[in-house]
């Protein structure tokens, strides 16, 4: 199964969200922390979409 671009992009967004959340906690910025959590959720969703898309593509081939 090839890695779909959504998987890669979602993984990067998820990691970026973790960094943003940690930075928010470090400086006491609740908004930055919340944005990091949101980015993580979006990244996970995008990554999972890529996995499903890849699995469907593999089944059709």
Buried (B, 14 or more C-beta within 10 A) or exposed (E): EEEBEBBEBBBEBBEBBBEBBEBBEEEEBEEBBEBBBEBBEBBBBBBEBBBEBBEEEEEEE
